[in-house]
Amino acid sequence: MNTGKITLDTLHPSWLPQQPEAAMLRLDKLDAEISGNKWFKLKYNLEAARSEGKTHILTFGGAYSNHIAATAAACRQAGLPCTGIIRGEAPQVLSHTLETALAQGMQLEFVSREAYKNNCATFEERPDTYVIPEGGHNAAGARGCEEILSLFPTGHFTHILCAVGTGTTLAGLINSATPDQTVIGIPVLKGAGYLEAEVKALLYSGKTRHWQLLHDFHGGGYAKVKPALIDFINTFFAETGIPTDIIYTGKLVYAFHELIRQRYFTDNNKVLLIHTGGLQGNLSLPPGVLSL
Ligand SMILES: *Cc1c(COP(=O)(O)O)cnc(C)c1O
């Protein structure tokens, strides 16, 4: 994968004063299908599968999962057959995400929400199969995300902001940040208090670091999209030319906007926002809602 397409863009939307300085690391430019952070999370998982001689990838997700879309595309590129265990009964009409995964050659198996919750472990038993947990949430996933901050010189940023689902990407960022930097995660799920422990489980011990999760910016919960968010995403695109998605990165920038309004940062802060991609998720909206 050519990480040379990734850029570091200075941000000047109308609501951002001269200070603090802000920039966005555009992981969304990496690839349309293996989007943003998902490629970093898959990198060492696929490498491990190969070195362990596994011939099949198995992973898990919901009908709109960026992780399912990315795994399907990455396995196709790697020439590895893969199966996606999809939460919920098979729908009459497949989501755009699942259609694309299927077209990439991923086998889809639908399981009831109950069975999905209880039985994920039972899928791990075939010896030829390498299992990637839901959302790529494991140490190999976090390790790939350690490479994100070295794509560009980023040591001068005082704060790093990232949207959070499972916290894998955030853990990689925290593990690779300098001791002077503060890493801030914006969970997009409501009531995600369990995340602190999940992130901590992926951190290397014995290093001082500053990080926190700000739980007030989920905007109603996972995949809940209020009209104000749509307006915000459209305006941000009109002002900066940067497309964001309704599930993760739109909420990240919206949170940043709120933090600016609350004067959370001081004038000499330098803020780096990580654009984790996920734009394929916007395709599940009716056409014309977003003007990106
Ligand atoms: C999956 C995803 C995330 C969440 O990443 P985690 O490592 O699970 O926290 C953030 N942004 C986008 C665009 C994603 O697709």
The ligand as an SDF file (V2000), in Angstrom:
LIG
                    3D

 15 15  0  0  0  0  0  0  0  0999 V2000
  -13.0870    1.7690   12.5020 C   0  0  0  0  0  0  0  0  0  0  0  0
  -12.9390    3.2380   12.4760 C   0  0  0  0  0  0  0  0  0  0  0  0
  -12.5430    3.9700   13.6120 C   0  0  0  0  0  0  0  0  0  0  0  0
  -12.3820    3.3320   14.9480 C   0  0  0  0  0  0  0  0  0  0  0  0
  -11.1500    2.6970   15.0890 O   0  0  0  0  0  0  0  0  0  0  0  0
  -10.8740    1.8640   16.4170 P   0  0  0  0  0  0  0  0  0  0  0  0
   -9.4630    1.4340   16.2520 O   0  0  0  0  0  0  0  0  0  0  0  0
  -11.8190    0.6860   16.4080 O   0  0  0  0  0  0  0  0  0  0  0  0
  -11.1080    2.7190   17.5900 O   0  0  0  0  0  0  0  0  0  0  0  0
  -12.3560    5.3300   13.4890 C   0  0  0  0  0  0  0  0  0  0  0  0
  -12.5630    5.9500   12.3130 N   0  0  0  0  0  0  0  0  0  0  0  0
  -12.9520    5.2940   11.2130 C   0  0  0  0  0  0  0  0  0  0  0  0
  -13.1980    6.0520    9.9760 C   0  0  0  0  0  0  0  0  0  0  0  0
  -13.1570    3.9220   11.2520 C   0  0  0  0  0  0  0  0  0  0  0  0
  -13.5740    3.2830   10.1520 O   0  0  0  0  0  0  0  0  0  0  0  0
  1  2  1  0
  2  3  1  0
  2 14  2  0
  3  4  1  0
  3 10  2  0
  4  5  1  0
  5  6  1  0
  6  7  2  0
  6  8  1  0
  6  9  1  0
 10 11  1  0
 11 12  2  0
 12 13  1  0
 12 14  1  0
 14 15  1  0
M  END
$$$$
